[in-house]
Amino acid sequence: MSEEMIYDTKYFRIAKAADVPNGERLFFELEGKPIVLFSLNGEYLAIEDQCTHDSGPVGEGELDGEQIICPRHGARFDIRTGKVLSFPAVTDIKVYKVRVKDEYLEVGI
């Protein structure tokens, strides 16, 4: 019989939601992890700022709808799900929970 492990998400206050307007992104680190947070059409999405192809920063890449294109080699990822969408990457990227609490953006890891 296997026992399911349940982990609590720990949220960190990052910035005021008003300071990250639509179409903008915010770069920061949490517990040694580089993260980029996107403001996209009234939603906030966060991914690890590290391409799974070569560990380069992906957050500076061009957004094509809900896809981020890695500026180094062109791998594409869905910023909602983290799914890899094109080579040369073959592994999904980490996504983080984002919530708005008391007008602040909080990211959960």
Backbone bond lengths (Angstrom), bond angles and torsions (degrees), N, CA, C in turn:
res aa  C-N    CA-C-N  psi(-1)  N-CA   C-N-CA  omega(-1)  CA-C   N-CA-C  phi
1 M - - - 1.448 - - 1.531 108.64 -
2 S 1.335 116.18 128.52 1.463 119.27 -179.94 1.521 109.86 -98.72
3 E 1.289 114.78 148.68 1.460 120.91 -179.62 1.526 108.80 -108.07
4 E 1.324 116.58 127.16 1.453 120.64 -179.69 1.526 108.92 -79.76
5 M 1.321 115.77 130.00 1.462 121.32 178.91 1.525 108.31 -90.18
6 I 1.299 117.08 133.00 1.452 122.05 178.15 1.524 107.49 -116.33
7 Y 1.316 115.20 124.42 1.447 121.19 -178.94 1.524 109.93 -112.81
8 D 1.316 116.44 138.04 1.450 121.22 175.88 1.519 108.89 -82.61
9 T 1.320 115.46 140.47 1.451 120.83 175.83 1.523 107.89 -83.73
10 K 1.319 115.99 132.55 1.455 121.56 177.42 1.527 107.45 -100.81
11 Y 1.329 116.27 122.84 1.458 121.18 -177.88 1.529 111.00 -99.45
12 F 1.327 113.92 143.15 1.453 122.04 178.88 1.524 109.10 -122.51
13 R 1.325 116.67 131.34 1.464 122.00 176.91 1.528 108.01 -73.00
14 I 1.344 115.55 126.30 1.462 120.74 -174.60 1.524 112.53 -106.68
15 A 1.328 116.99 -52.32 1.463 121.37 -175.74 1.522 108.89 -165.57
16 K 1.322 116.39 166.56 1.457 119.76 172.31 1.521 108.31 -70.06
17 A 1.306 116.84 138.75 1.465 121.11 -179.99 1.527 110.93 -57.60
18 A 1.334 116.91 -36.30 1.465 121.12 -179.64 1.525 112.68 -65.23
19 D 1.337 117.36 -19.47 1.467 121.17 -179.48 1.527 112.90 -83.96
20 V 1.336 117.57 -3.21 1.472 121.64 178.53 1.531 107.19 -125.23
21 P 1.352 116.85 81.00 1.463 119.94 -176.83 1.532 112.64 -69.10
22 N 1.316 115.30 164.35 1.459 121.90 -179.89 1.535 110.87 -51.29
23 G 1.313 114.92 133.73 1.459 121.13 178.54 1.520 114.25 87.99
24 E 1.318 116.82 -6.34 1.469 120.52 -179.39 1.525 110.60 -97.18
25 R 1.329 114.83 168.36 1.465 121.28 176.68 1.519 109.46 -139.66
26 L 1.298 115.11 155.92 1.455 122.01 -177.33 1.523 108.45 -130.54
27 F 1.326 115.74 130.04 1.461 121.83 -179.98 1.525 109.36 -104.22
28 F 1.335 116.76 137.27 1.461 121.33 178.75 1.519 108.70 -161.37
29 E 1.332 115.83 175.25 1.459 122.14 177.76 1.514 109.71 -124.36
30 L 1.320 116.44 139.07 1.462 122.28 173.97 1.516 108.45 -129.35
31 E 1.309 115.30 122.57 1.467 121.03 178.79 1.533 111.52 47.98
32 G 1.328 115.27 44.03 1.459 121.68 176.46 1.512 115.43 80.21
33 K 1.333 117.70 3.48 1.468 121.10 -179.36 1.527 109.79 -103.72
34 P 1.342 117.51 127.34 1.467 119.63 175.27 1.529 109.49 -75.75
35 I 1.328 116.48 130.29 1.466 121.76 -176.07 1.519 108.73 -132.88
36 V 1.325 115.71 146.21 1.465 121.30 172.44 1.522 107.46 -124.74
37 L 1.331 114.87 133.07 1.459 122.42 -179.62 1.522 108.06 -111.53
38 F 1.318 116.42 131.21 1.465 122.89 -178.95 1.522 109.81 -110.18
39 S 1.333 115.28 141.15 1.461 121.61 169.53 1.524 105.46 -105.16
40 L 1.317 116.23 113.97 1.462 120.52 -172.55 1.525 109.83 -135.37
41 N 1.318 116.03 107.11 1.469 122.00 176.20 1.535 113.11 51.66
42 G 1.324 115.81 47.38 1.453 120.60 177.12 1.515 115.08 83.79
43 E 1.311 118.00 1.48 1.468 122.25 177.78 1.516 109.32 -115.65
44 Y 1.304 115.13 157.07 1.457 121.74 176.54 1.522 107.92 -119.72
45 L 1.320 115.89 127.98 1.459 122.34 -177.43 1.524 108.27 -130.35
46 A 1.327 116.79 142.04 1.461 120.54 -178.76 1.525 110.48 -132.73
47 I 1.325 114.71 137.63 1.465 121.63 177.05 1.523 108.95 -134.04
48 E 1.320 115.36 160.71 1.456 119.61 173.29 1.526 107.83 -68.83
49 D 1.309 116.32 134.15 1.460 121.66 -177.71 1.527 109.80 -87.22
50 Q 1.329 114.64 59.52 1.458 120.39 -178.55 1.529 109.20 -153.40
51 C 1.319 115.98 113.20 1.462 121.03 179.22 1.523 109.44 -64.32
52 T 1.317 116.39 136.63 1.465 119.84 -179.54 1.530 111.88 -78.00
53 H 1.317 117.70 -6.48 1.464 120.64 177.52 1.516 111.29 -78.50
54 D 1.345 116.63 -50.49 1.462 118.76 -175.54 1.527 113.83 -139.17
55 S 1.330 116.70 15.04 1.462 123.47 177.99 1.527 114.11 67.41
56 G 1.318 118.03 10.78 1.464 121.23 176.85 1.520 110.25 -75.89
57 P 1.339 116.49 162.95 1.466 119.90 179.13 1.529 110.64 -69.13
58 V 1.320 116.06 133.01 1.463 121.04 -178.16 1.529 111.18 -104.65
59 G 1.324 117.29 -21.57 1.453 122.34 -172.75 1.513 116.48 -63.63
60 E 1.321 117.41 -22.74 1.463 120.92 178.52 1.531 111.58 -80.27
61 G 1.315 116.22 -5.93 1.461 120.61 -177.18 1.511 113.11 -67.69
62 E 1.310 114.51 165.80 1.461 122.00 179.17 1.521 109.85 -74.64
63 L 1.341 114.81 139.22 1.458 119.89 173.48 1.521 108.80 -91.42
64 D 1.319 115.90 132.97 1.460 122.94 174.97 1.528 105.12 -123.40
65 G 1.327 115.40 91.37 1.465 119.37 -173.11 1.510 108.99 67.12
66 E 1.330 116.37 -117.47 1.470 121.87 179.47 1.524 111.59 -103.60
67 Q 1.331 115.82 18.44 1.461 120.57 178.86 1.515 110.11 -111.87
68 I 1.331 115.37 138.48 1.462 121.04 173.36 1.526 106.74 -104.98
69 I 1.330 115.28 135.31 1.459 121.23 179.86 1.528 107.40 -106.91
70 C 1.313 116.51 118.46 1.462 120.92 -178.89 1.530 109.18 -59.99
71 P 1.332 117.56 128.02 1.463 119.90 -177.21 1.526 113.87 -71.12
72 R 1.319 118.54 -13.51 1.467 120.09 -177.12 1.533 112.88 -85.31
73 H 1.337 117.20 -51.15 1.465 119.51 -174.63 1.521 113.75 -132.97
74 G 1.332 117.70 5.56 1.460 120.53 172.14 1.517 117.52 86.03
75 A 1.317 118.43 7.19 1.474 119.15 175.74 1.523 108.71 -61.08
76 R 1.327 116.10 146.33 1.463 121.77 179.87 1.519 110.20 -116.56
77 F 1.349 114.58 142.48 1.452 121.59 177.91 1.519 109.06 -134.84
78 D 1.324 116.47 146.21 1.456 122.51 172.85 1.530 106.77 -82.31
79 I 1.343 117.91 119.74 1.463 119.49 -176.16 1.528 112.55 -75.55
80 R 1.318 118.27 -11.26 1.474 121.09 176.21 1.531 111.36 -81.33
81 T 1.331 115.43 -42.73 1.459 120.47 -172.97 1.524 113.87 -109.79
82 G 1.329 116.89 -19.41 1.452 121.16 -175.72 1.522 113.66 84.20
83 K 1.326 117.04 -2.61 1.470 120.74 -177.50 1.529 111.16 -62.72
84 V 1.334 114.98 135.41 1.456 120.27 174.02 1.529 107.31 -75.00
85 L 1.327 116.07 136.41 1.462 121.14 -176.16 1.522 113.51 -115.68
86 S 1.329 117.23 -15.28 1.471 118.60 178.86 1.526 111.39 -157.45
87 F 1.306 114.36 155.88 1.465 122.46 175.23 1.514 109.05 -66.40
88 P 1.328 118.80 158.68 1.456 125.73 11.49 1.528 114.62 -84.66
89 A 1.324 119.58 -5.45 1.471 120.61 177.15 1.523 110.13 -73.92
90 V 1.327 116.18 146.23 1.461 121.29 177.60 1.529 111.76 -129.19
91 T 1.331 117.17 -4.23 1.457 122.65 -178.25 1.527 109.41 -115.91
92 D 1.323 116.04 138.52 1.459 121.13 178.88 1.525 111.04 -61.72
93 I 1.325 114.92 158.57 1.458 122.09 178.36 1.530 108.06 -99.86
94 K 1.312 117.69 150.07 1.475 122.50 -178.65 1.528 110.22 -72.48
95 V 1.330 116.20 134.95 1.467 121.90 174.08 1.531 107.91 -113.37
96 Y 1.325 115.23 153.83 1.460 121.64 -178.98 1.519 110.26 -124.68
97 K 1.326 115.94 148.18 1.460 120.93 176.83 1.524 109.01 -72.31
98 V 1.330 115.28 142.02 1.462 121.26 176.70 1.527 107.56 -129.20
99 R 1.318 115.30 136.79 1.457 119.63 174.56 1.527 108.70 -137.98
100 V 1.334 114.71 158.37 1.456 121.43 174.02 1.520 106.41 -107.29
101 K 1.322 115.11 124.29 1.466 120.40 -179.44 1.529 107.74 -136.84
102 D 1.320 115.34 121.83 1.475 121.13 -179.27 1.519 111.19 52.97
103 E 1.323 117.36 43.93 1.465 125.91 177.73 1.522 113.76 70.78
104 Y 1.324 117.90 7.89 1.456 121.59 178.66 1.527 110.79 -110.72
105 L 1.312 115.36 147.80 1.461 121.43 174.00 1.515 107.65 -86.01
106 E 1.327 115.31 131.62 1.453 120.84 176.38 1.519 108.14 -125.65
107 V 1.323 114.80 136.93 1.460 120.71 179.51 1.515 108.03 -114.52
108 G 1.329 114.56 134.13 1.459 120.94 -178.26 1.508 113.04 -102.96
109 I 1.314 114.86 135.02 1.477 119.46 175.30 1.522 109.01 -127.95
